[in-house]
């Protein structure tokens, strides 16, 4: 892919433990033109953390600061970003921008999710909260409320075969989007 070709910017979101980060990193590893952007890392780096929530056992992000930073640093620029792969559990923190071209919500069965979260040494309470979030499809609903439903896609990531298929399908989706978008630009 040539360096002047526009690549889609995508969000990969879902409940903790579904495999978002691994999927994002594999996509970016397979295509060096893509840029991995972890919202958790960005929040830590720029100190967009408000406090630790002991009851929910997690750090509270300053959603407004993250949203404004993304908008100012990426989406409000004269030259739009190209090839961002944004990793976070919640699509709602991402500015609803014409520069987001696909939102992929990763899903996982409760038993697989339980095992993965248990391996991370999550407390029983935190595991239960995340499983409830998956049952009630909180991440999917939020993505559909934030972005045009036509760009929101649900994918399953339970097995190694699912993972490989997701990498392949997303790679193909990115290539197809790029081919369609760049050929449309040439016709103008």
DAWO-V804942 format. One line per field, one symbol per residue. phi: phi as a letter, one per 30 degrees, with the letter a starting at -180 (. if undefined). psi: psi as a letter, one per 40 degrees, with the letter a starting at -180 (. if undefined). burial: I if it has 16 or more other ideal C-beta (glycine too) atoms within 10 Angstrom, else O. A space follows every 10 residues. Layout:
phi->???
psi->???
burial->???
This chain:
phi->.ddcddcdcb ccbleejdjd ddddddeddd bdddcdbddd dddddchccd accddchadc ddedddedde dddbccddcd dbidcccadc ddddedbdcc cabccdbadd dddedddddd iddedddddd ddddedhedd edddddcedd ccbcbcbcbd deeddddddd dddddddddd dddddddd
psi->hieehhiihi hhiiiheefd dddddddddd heeihhhhdd dddddeffhd ihgddefihh igdddddddd dddddeidhi ihfhhhhidh eeehhgieeh eihhhhiiid ddddddddde fiiddddddd dddddefddd ddddddihdd ehhhihgdid dddddddddd dddddddddd ddddddd.
burial->OOOOOIIIII IIIIIIIIII IOIIOIIIOO IOOIOIIIIO OIIOOOOIOO OOOOOOOOOO IIOOOIIOII IOOIIOOOOO IIIIIIIIII IIIIIOIOII IIIIIIIIOO OIIIOIIOOO OIOOOIIOII IOIIOOIIII OIIIOIIOOO IIIOIOIIOO OIIOOIIOOI OOIIOOIIOO OOOOOOOO
